[in-house]
């Protein structure tokens, strides 16, 4: 069995930098940013098959910055992030998804949202009734979707 690839120290630094830009810490809600050590450890421990696209996204960020993103002046990072958002493609989407999924399973974040610290199953979560009329445009296009066998 081949060993899972891992991020380089530079990529790990840039991961923390971009994670803090995606979700900064909030004093108001008393939650850490996505660059928090515990959240970063969770990201690194669970990257798995997403390691290659996340590494590609981090390398793309560094190329846009002309240096490791973590070494770029904080006021210059926003411009690089804007370019990355528009040209990052699937690796950028993977990077953002990984950061978000690990952030929103952190106990401190769940507590701040008023959620129970438990798995969603077997109890599940009750969702409030929504406005089902929002689906009317989809229903109107009934012939454009494939039917399941």
C-alpha positions, -999 to 999 in steps of 0.1 A, spaced: 0 0 0 15 34 -10 20 61 16 -4 90 15 12 122 2 15 150 27 19 188 25 53 204 27 61 228 56 57 258 32 23 244 21 12 239 57 21 275 65 2 288 35 -28 265 45 -29 283 78 -27 317 62 -54 311 36 -76 293 62 -75 325 84 -85 345 54 -114 322 47 -126 322 83 -110 346 106 -113 344 144 -142 362 160 -140 378 194 -177 386 192 -188 350 189 -158 337 208 -147 312 181 -112 305 167 -103 312 131 -97 283 107 -60 288 113 -64 275 148 -39 247 157 -66 222 165 -85 229 133 -53 228 112 -44 195 128 -78 181 119 -74 193 83 -40 177 80 -51 145 96 -81 141 73 -69 154 40 -66 119 25 -76 119 -12 -78 157 -12 -41 161 -5 -31 165 -41 -57 191 -51 -51 210 -19 -14 210 -25 -20 222 -61 -42 250 -48 -16 261 -23 11 260 -50 -11 281 -72 -15 306 -44 22 308 -40 27 313 -77 2 341 -77 19 357 -47 54 353 -62 64 337 -29 48 317 -1 15 333 7 25 333 44 55 355 36 34 381 16 25 413 34 -10 409 49 -24 439 30 -12 423 -3 -28 389 4 -64 400 -5 -54 408 -41 -38 373 -45 -69 357 -29 -92 376 -54 -71 363 -83 -71 328 -68 -109 328 -64 -114 336 -101 -87 313 -115 -83 285 -89 -107 261 -104 -114 227 -88 -83 227 -65 -95 260 -50 -130 246 -44 -114 216 -28 -93 237 -5 -122 258 6 -144 227 12 -117 211 33 -113 242 54 -150 246 59 -158 210 67 -131 208 94 -140 242 108 -177 234 112 -170 202 130 -149 218 157 -167 216 191 -161 253 199 -177 263 166 -206 240 171 -212 253 206 -212 289 193 -239 279 168 -260 264 196 -257 229 182 -255 197 202 -220 181 202 -232 149 186 -232 130 154 -262 138 131 -272 102 131 -291 82 143 -312 111 159 -309 134 129 -316 171 130 -350 188 125 -349 215 99 -375 243 99 -401 243 71 -389 264 43 -406 281 14 -412 253 -11 -423 277 -38 -386 284 -43 -385 251 -62 -411 262 -87 -385 272 -113 -370 238 -111 -403 221 -114 -411 242 -144 -380 228 -162 -393 192 -155 -383 180 -190 -346 191 -188 -336 167 -160 -328 131 -165 -351 106 -150 -337 81 -125 -340 44 -137 
